[in-house]
């Protein structure tokens, strides 16, 4: 294993980081050598963002990047895209969805193919996020494919999991049956300028507080309009509160 490459990645060189991730993706046998050669900072939070297709996950990630950049943070973003049925590559790319951040010195963005995984993540996501924790980033954002209720795998990888919903997402019965509803930490009602959004958020709070779960934030439901940035600063504060409370 090239120790110089690992050292350069640890110092925050984006090209070296990208090369190491490619090795982890395509040569799993080298993953352990890469991890053992880097000092993993376990205090770096991993923020998982999941939810059904069309809920605006990518737009929310884009808005959160802007908010964290404003705080001077160094951010790593993993975007897990659905696999092509004809090859193992991803159908969508980070250059298309978040091109305004692609060359920003504070932001490293990498698209990963889900490779058909039903959990909404690339099989090596856990290893890659551990690696990124040793590359000088202040936080790691992971956006899942958006396949629906089977995406509970992100909960095992993330420090805090955001479930992005829209006012048309469904009724209380669907909420109760969803594995993600039982596992997510913060519930983001996106596109909250749509009719019925306030009622939807209220119903969601009722369902959550009727259960036996306790949350690390007083109110786990927040309404945002990601396209306009409305509510994103408050969401960022909620994430910080959650991570801080979880460490205590």
Buried (B, 14 or more C-beta within 10 A) or exposed (E): EBEEBBEBBBEBBBEBBBBBBEBBBEEEEBBEBBBEBBEBBEEBBBBBBBBBEEBBBBBBBBBBBBBBBEEEBBBBBBBBBBBEEEEEEBEBBBEEBBEEBBEBEBBBBBBBBBBEBEBBBBBBBBBBBBBBBBBBBBBBBBBBBBBBEBBBBBBEBBBBBBBBBBBBBBEEEEBEEBEBBBBBBBBBBBBBEEEEBEEBBEBBBEBBEEEEEEBBBEEBBBBBBBBEBBBBBEBBEBBBBBBEEEEE
